[in-house]
Amino acid sequence: ELYSDGPLASHQVQGAQEETILGNQRVFIGGDIIIAIDGQAITSLDQLDVLLTDHQVGDTVEVTFLRDGQKSNVSVELEEEPVR
């Protein structure tokens, strides 16, 4: 989930507009697609979670994402997940 007040949103990364279940996986529809963290490919939400557990709040990671078929990179300082 991309929080509207989170670090990725401040870099203009666009979150999904919809979420659905396909098989037993959550699938997000629309928005940018995160494809790598620090150069390591992301193929699932579980893999993203695993890669992020190697980091702490305050660490900076390089996020690679696709928007309209174009690859972009942003450096993002990790923040605590907001309480919702």
N, CA, C and O atoms as a GROMACS GRO file, in nm:
protein
  336
    1GLU      N    1   0.085  -0.118   0.000
    1GLU     CA    2   0.000   0.000   0.000
    1GLU      C    3   0.089   0.123   0.000
    1GLU      O    4   0.188   0.129   0.074
    2LEU      N    5   0.054   0.219  -0.082
    2LEU     CA    6   0.127   0.345  -0.091
    2LEU      C    7   0.048   0.450  -0.014
    2LEU      O    8  -0.064   0.484  -0.053
    3TYR      N    9   0.107   0.500   0.093
    3TYR     CA   10   0.039   0.600   0.175
    3TYR      C   11   0.052   0.737   0.111
    3TYR      O   12   0.160   0.774   0.065
    4SER      N   13  -0.056   0.813   0.109
    4SER     CA   14  -0.055   0.944   0.043
    4SER      C   15   0.042   1.041   0.110
    4SER      O   16   0.085   1.138   0.048
    5ASP      N   17   0.076   1.016   0.237
    5ASP     CA   18   0.170   1.103   0.308
    5ASP      C   19   0.304   1.034   0.330
    5ASP      O   20   0.384   1.080   0.412
    6GLY      N   21   0.330   0.924   0.259
    6GLY     CA   22   0.453   0.848   0.277
    6GLY      C   23   0.566   0.895   0.187
    6GLY      O   24   0.547   0.984   0.104
    7PRO      N   25   0.684   0.836   0.204
    7PRO     CA   26   0.803   0.881   0.130
    7PRO      C   27   0.795   0.859  -0.021
    7PRO      O   28   0.848   0.940  -0.096
    8LEU      N   29   0.731   0.753  -0.067
    8LEU     CA   30   0.720   0.733  -0.212
    8LEU      C   31   0.628   0.837  -0.275
    8LEU      O   32   0.656   0.886  -0.384
    9ALA      N   33   0.520   0.869  -0.207
    9ALA     CA   34   0.427   0.969  -0.260
    9ALA      C   35   0.496   1.104  -0.274
    9ALA      O   36   0.467   1.179  -0.368
   10SER      N   37   0.586   1.137  -0.182
   10SER     CA   38   0.656   1.265  -0.192
   10SER      C   39   0.751   1.269  -0.311
   10SER      O   40   0.795   1.377  -0.352
   11HIS      N   41   0.783   1.153  -0.369
   11HIS     CA   42   0.865   1.145  -0.490
   11HIS      C   43   0.778   1.126  -0.614
   11HIS      O   44   0.829   1.090  -0.721
   12GLN      N   45   0.648   1.150  -0.600
   12GLN     CA   46   0.553   1.142  -0.711
   12GLN      C   47   0.530   1.000  -0.763
   12GLN      O   48   0.481   0.983  -0.875
   13VAL      N   49   0.565   0.898  -0.684
   13VAL     CA   50   0.532   0.760  -0.722
   13VAL      C   51   0.382   0.742  -0.702
   13VAL      O   52   0.328   0.778  -0.597
   14GLN      N   53   0.315   0.687  -0.800
   14GLN     CA   54   0.170   0.676  -0.799
   14GLN      C   55   0.126   0.537  -0.755
   14GLN      O   56   0.169   0.437  -0.811
   15GLY      N   57   0.040   0.532  -0.654
   15GLY     CA   58  -0.012   0.406  -0.604
   15GLY      C   59  -0.123   0.352  -0.692
   15GLY      O   60  -0.174   0.420  -0.781
   16ALA      N   61  -0.160   0.227  -0.665
   16ALA     CA   62  -0.267   0.161  -0.740
   16ALA      C   63  -0.401   0.228  -0.714
   16ALA      O   64  -0.424   0.283  -0.606
   17GLN      N   65  -0.488   0.223  -0.814
   17GLN     CA   66  -0.622   0.276  -0.796
   17GLN      C   67  -0.720   0.170  -0.749
   17GLN      O   68  -0.825   0.202  -0.693
   18GLU      N   69  -0.686   0.042  -0.771
   18GLU     CA   70  -0.774  -0.069  -0.734
   18GLU      C   71  -0.692  -0.185  -0.682
   18GLU      O   72  -0.573  -0.197  -0.708
   19GLU      N   73  -0.760  -0.271  -0.606
   19GLU     CA   74  -0.699  -0.395  -0.558
   19GLU      C   75  -0.799  -0.508  -0.581
   19GLU      O   76  -0.919  -0.490  -0.558
   20THR      N   77  -0.750  -0.623  -0.627
   20THR     CA   78  -0.837  -0.738  -0.647
   20THR      C   79  -0.760  -0.864  -0.605
   20THR      O   80  -0.640  -0.858  -0.582
   21ILE      N   81  -0.830  -0.975  -0.597
   21ILE     CA   82  -0.767  -1.104  -0.566
   21ILE      C   83  -0.769  -1.188  -0.693
   21ILE      O   84  -0.874  -1.207  -0.754
   22LEU      N   85  -0.653  -1.239  -0.732
   22LEU     CA   86  -0.641  -1.325  -0.849
   22LEU      C   87  -0.575  -1.453  -0.801
   22LEU      O   88  -0.458  -1.453  -0.763
   23GLY      N   89  -0.652  -1.563  -0.802
   23GLY     CA   90  -0.601  -1.686  -0.740
   23GLY      C   91  -0.595  -1.662  -0.590
   23GLY      O   92  -0.697  -1.633  -0.528
   24ASN      N   93  -0.477  -1.674  -0.533
   24ASN     CA   94  -0.461  -1.647  -0.389
   24ASN      C   95  -0.369  -1.527  -0.366
   24ASN      O   96  -0.314  -1.511  -0.257
   25GLN      N   97  -0.353  -1.441  -0.468
   25GLN     CA   98  -0.263  -1.326  -0.457
   25GLN      C   99  -0.341  -1.196  -0.470
   25GLN      O  100  -0.434  -1.184  -0.548
   26ARG      N  101  -0.298  -1.097  -0.388
   26ARG     CA  102  -0.350  -0.962  -0.406
   26ARG      C  103  -0.285  -0.903  -0.530
   26ARG      O  104  -0.164  -0.914  -0.548
   27VAL      N  105  -0.366  -0.841  -0.614
   27VAL     CA  106  -0.317  -0.778  -0.736
   27VAL      C  107  -0.363  -0.633  -0.735
   27VAL      O  108  -0.481  -0.604  -0.716
   28PHE      N  109  -0.267  -0.542  -0.755
   28PHE     CA  110  -0.298  -0.400  -0.758
   28PHE      C  111  -0.308  -0.356  -0.903
   28PHE      O  112  -0.226  -0.395  -0.987
   29ILE      N  113  -0.408  -0.275  -0.932
   29ILE     CA  114  -0.436  -0.232  -1.069
   29ILE      C  115  -0.416  -0.082  -1.079
   29ILE      O  116  -0.465  -0.005  -0.996
   30GLY      N  117  -0.344  -0.041  -1.183
   30GLY     CA  118  -0.315   0.100  -1.205
   30GLY      C  119  -0.196   0.146  -1.124
   30GLY      O  120  -0.148   0.074  -1.036
   31GLY      N  121  -0.149   0.263  -1.151
   31GLY     CA  122  -0.036   0.320  -1.079
   31GLY      C  123   0.098   0.265  -1.126
   31GLY      O  124   0.105   0.188  -1.222
   32ASP      N  125   0.203   0.307  -1.057
   32ASP     CA  126   0.339   0.264  -1.090
   32ASP      C  127   0.363   0.123  -1.038
   32ASP      O  128   0.298   0.078  -0.944
   33ILE      N  129   0.458   0.054  -1.101
   33ILE     CA  130   0.492  -0.083  -1.062
   33ILE      C  131   0.634  -0.084  -1.009
   33ILE      O  132   0.728  -0.057  -1.084
   34ILE      N  133   0.651  -0.116  -0.881
   34ILE     CA  134   0.786  -0.126  -0.823
   34ILE      C  135   0.846  -0.256  -0.873
   34ILE      O  136   0.789  -0.364  -0.854
   35ILE      N  137   0.964  -0.246  -0.937
   35ILE     CA  138   1.027  -0.365  -0.994
   35ILE      C  139   1.158  -0.402  -0.926
   35ILE      O  140   1.210  -0.511  -0.948
   36ALA      N  141   1.214  -0.311  -0.843
   36ALA     CA  142   1.339  -0.345  -0.775
   36ALA      C  143   1.361  -0.253  -0.655
   36ALA      O  144   1.317  -0.138  -0.653
   37ILE      N  145   1.430  -0.307  -0.555
   37ILE     CA  146   1.478  -0.231  -0.440
   37ILE      C  147   1.629  -0.254  -0.435
   37ILE      O  148   1.675  -0.368  -0.430
   38ASP      N  149   1.705  -0.146  -0.437
   38ASP     CA  150   1.852  -0.155  -0.436
   38ASP      C  151   1.904  -0.252  -0.541
   38ASP      O  152   2.000  -0.325  -0.517
   39GLY      N  153   1.840  -0.252  -0.658
   39GLY     CA  154   1.885  -0.335  -0.769
   39GLY      C  155   1.840  -0.480  -0.764
   39GLY      O  156   1.869  -0.556  -0.856
   40GLN      N  157   1.769  -0.520  -0.657
   40GLN     CA  158   1.719  -0.657  -0.648
   40GLN      C  159   1.575  -0.661  -0.698
   40GLN      O  160   1.488  -0.590  -0.649
   41ALA      N  161   1.552  -0.746  -0.798
   41ALA     CA  162   1.420  -0.755  -0.862
   41ALA      C  163   1.312  -0.793  -0.762
   41ALA      O  164   1.334  -0.874  -0.672
   42ILE      N  165   1.194  -0.734  -0.781
   42ILE     CA  166   1.076  -0.762  -0.699
   42ILE      C  167   0.974  -0.832  -0.789
   42ILE      O  168   0.936  -0.779  -0.893
   43THR      N  169   0.932  -0.951  -0.749
   43THR     CA  170   0.832  -1.024  -0.827
   43THR      C  171   0.704  -1.050  -0.748
   43THR      O  172   0.608  -1.104  -0.803
   44SER      N  173   0.702  -1.013  -0.619
   44SER     CA  174   0.583  -1.035  -0.538
   44SER      C  175   0.585  -0.940  -0.418
   44SER      O  176   0.690  -0.887  -0.382
   45LEU      N  177   0.470  -0.921  -0.356
   45LEU     CA  178   0.464  -0.840  -0.234
   45LEU      C  179   0.542  -0.904  -0.121
   45LEU      O  180   0.604  -0.835  -0.041
   46ASP      N  181   0.538  -1.038  -0.115
   46ASP     CA  182   0.615  -1.108  -0.011
   46ASP      C  183   0.763  -1.080  -0.026
   46ASP      O  184   0.832  -1.057   0.074
   47GLN      N  185   0.813  -1.080  -0.149
   47GLN     CA  186   0.955  -1.054  -0.173
   47GLN      C  187   0.989  -0.910  -0.134
   47GLN      O  188   1.096  -0.884  -0.078
   48LEU      N  189   0.900  -0.817  -0.163
   48LEU     CA  190   0.921  -0.678  -0.123
   48LEU      C  191   0.933  -0.668   0.028
   48LEU      O  192   1.022  -0.600   0.079
   49ASP      N  193   0.842  -0.735   0.101
   49ASP     CA  194   0.848  -0.735   0.248
   49ASP      C  195   0.980  -0.790   0.299
   49ASP      O  196   1.039  -0.733   0.390
   50VAL      N  197   1.027  -0.900   0.240
   50VAL     CA  198   1.153  -0.962   0.283
   50VAL      C  199   1.269  -0.865   0.261
   50VAL      O  200   1.352  -0.848   0.350
   51LEU      N  201   1.274  -0.803   0.145
   51LEU     CA  202   1.384  -0.709   0.117
   51LEU      C  203   1.382  -0.590   0.212
   51LEU      O  204   1.487  -0.543   0.255
   52LEU      N  205   1.263  -0.542   0.244
   52LEU     CA  206   1.255  -0.426   0.333
   52LEU      C  207   1.288  -0.461   0.477
   52LEU      O  208   1.330  -0.374   0.553
   53THR      N  209   1.270  -0.587   0.518
   53THR     CA  210   1.306  -0.624   0.656
   53THR      C  211   1.457  -0.622   0.677
   53THR      O  212   1.504  -0.624   0.791
   54ASP      N  213   1.534  -0.618   0.568
   54ASP     CA  214   1.680  -0.606   0.579
   54ASP      C  215   1.721  -0.462   0.611
   54ASP      O  216   1.839  -0.436   0.633
   55HIS      N  217   1.626  -0.370   0.613
   55HIS     CA  218   1.653  -0.228   0.636
   55HIS      C  219   1.580  -0.180   0.760
   55HIS      O  220   1.490  -0.246   0.811
   56GLN      N  221   1.622  -0.062   0.807
   56GLN     CA  222   1.560  -0.001   0.923
   56GLN      C  223   1.505   0.136   0.885
   56GLN      O  224   1.542   0.193   0.782
   57VAL      N  225   1.417   0.188   0.970
   57VAL     CA  226   1.368   0.324   0.953
   57VAL      C  227   1.489   0.417   0.949
   57VAL      O  228   1.579   0.407   1.032
   58GLY      N  229   1.489   0.506   0.852
   58GLY     CA  230   1.600   0.600   0.835
   58GLY      C  231   1.699   0.558   0.727
   58GLY      O  232   1.774   0.642   0.677
   59ASP      N  233   1.699   0.429   0.691
   59ASP     CA  234   1.784   0.384   0.580
   59ASP      C  235   1.732   0.443   0.449
   59ASP      O  236   1.613   0.471   0.436
   60THR      N  237   1.822   0.461   0.354
   60THR     CA  238   1.783   0.505   0.221
   60THR      C  239   1.795   0.389   0.125
   60THR      O  240   1.897   0.320   0.122
   61VAL      N  241   1.690   0.366   0.046
   61VAL     CA  242   1.690   0.260  -0.055
   61VAL      C  243   1.664   0.321  -0.192
   61VAL      O  244   1.598   0.424  -0.204
   62GLU      N  245   1.716   0.255  -0.294
   62GLU     CA  246   1.691   0.295  -0.432
   62GLU      C  247   1.571   0.214  -0.482
   62GLU      O  248   1.577   0.091  -0.486
   63VAL      N  249   1.465   0.282  -0.520
   63VAL     CA  250   1.343   0.217  -0.568
   63VAL      C  251   1.336   0.236  -0.720
   63VAL      O  252   1.342   0.348  -0.771
   64THR      N  253   1.324   0.124  -0.791
   64THR     CA  254   1.309   0.127  -0.936
   64THR      C  255   1.164   0.091  -0.967
   64THR      O  256   1.111  -0.008  -0.916
   65PHE      N  257   1.100   0.173  -1.051
   65PHE     CA  258   0.960   0.148  -1.083
   65PHE      C  259   0.934   0.176  -1.230
   65PHE      O  260   1.010   0.246  -1.298
   66LEU      N  261   0.823   0.119  -1.278
   66LEU     CA  262   0.778   0.142  -1.416
   66LEU      C  263   0.656   0.231  -1.415
   66LEU      O  264   0.564   0.213  -1.335
   67ARG      N  265   0.656   0.328  -1.505
   67ARG     CA  266   0.538   0.411  -1.528
   67ARG      C  267   0.522   0.425  -1.679
   67ARG      O  268   0.611   0.476  -1.748
   68ASP      N  269   0.411   0.379  -1.730
   68ASP     CA  270   0.384   0.386  -1.874
   68ASP      C  271   0.500   0.327  -1.955
   68ASP      O  272   0.537   0.380  -2.059
   69GLY      N  273   0.555   0.215  -1.905
   69GLY     CA  274   0.661   0.145  -1.976
   69GLY      C  275   0.800   0.205  -1.960
   69GLY      O  276   0.896   0.149  -2.011
   70GLN      N  277   0.811   0.317  -1.890
   70GLN     CA  278   0.941   0.382  -1.869
   70GLN      C  279   0.993   0.350  -1.729
   70GLN      O  280   0.920   0.361  -1.631
   71LYS      N  281   1.122   0.312  -1.720
   71LYS     CA  282   1.184   0.280  -1.593
   71LYS      C  283   1.237   0.408  -1.529
   71LYS      O  284   1.300   0.490  -1.596
   72SER      N  285   1.212   0.424  -1.398
   72SER     CA  286   1.261   0.539  -1.322
   72SER      C  287   1.316   0.491  -1.190
   72SER      O  288   1.278   0.384  -1.141
   73ASN      N  289   1.406   0.569  -1.131
   73ASN     CA  290   1.465   0.540  -1.001
   73ASN      C  291   1.448   0.660  -0.909
   73ASN      O  292   1.460   0.774  -0.952
   74VAL      N  293   1.421   0.632  -0.782
   74VAL     CA  294   1.421   0.736  -0.680
   74VAL      C  295   1.488   0.679  -0.555
   74VAL      O  296   1.476   0.561  -0.524
   75SER      N  297   1.559   0.766  -0.484
   75SER     CA  298   1.615   0.729  -0.354
   75SER      C  299   1.515   0.772  -0.249
   75SER      O  300   1.469   0.886  -0.248
   76VAL      N  301   1.482   0.679  -0.160
   76VAL     CA  302   1.377   0.704  -0.060
   76VAL      C  303   1.429   0.670   0.078
   76VAL      O  304   1.486   0.563   0.099
   77GLU      N  305   1.409   0.761   0.173
   77GLU     CA  306   1.442   0.733   0.312
   77GLU      C  307   1.322   0.663   0.375
   77GLU      O  308   1.210   0.714   0.372
   78LEU      N  309   1.346   0.545   0.432
   78LEU     CA  310   1.238   0.466   0.491
   78LEU      C  311   1.185   0.533   0.617
   78LEU      O  312   1.261   0.586   0.698
   79GLU      N  313   1.054   0.530   0.631
   79GLU     CA  314   0.985   0.586   0.747
   79GLU      C  315   0.906   0.476   0.816
   79GLU      O  316   0.882   0.369   0.760
   80GLU      N  317   0.866   0.504   0.940
   80GLU     CA  318   0.777   0.411   1.010
   80GLU      C  319   0.644   0.407   0.937
   80GLU      O  320   0.598   0.507   0.883
   81GLU      N  321   0.583   0.289   0.937
   81GLU     CA  322   0.450   0.277   0.879
   81GLU      C  323   0.353   0.355   0.967
   81GLU      O  324   0.352   0.337   1.088
   82PRO      N  325   0.272   0.443   0.906
   82PRO     CA  326   0.180   0.523   0.988
   82PRO      C  327   0.074   0.436   1.054
   82PRO      O  328   0.034   0.333   1.001
   83VAL      N  329   0.030   0.479   1.170
   83VAL     CA  330  -0.079   0.412   1.239
   83VAL      C  331  -0.208   0.457   1.173
   83VAL      O  332  -0.234   0.577   1.164
   84ARG      N  333  -0.289   0.362   1.128
   84ARG     CA  334  -0.414   0.395   1.058
   84ARG      C  335  -0.530   0.340   1.136
   84ARG      O  336  -0.645   0.357   1.095
   0.00000   0.00000   0.00000
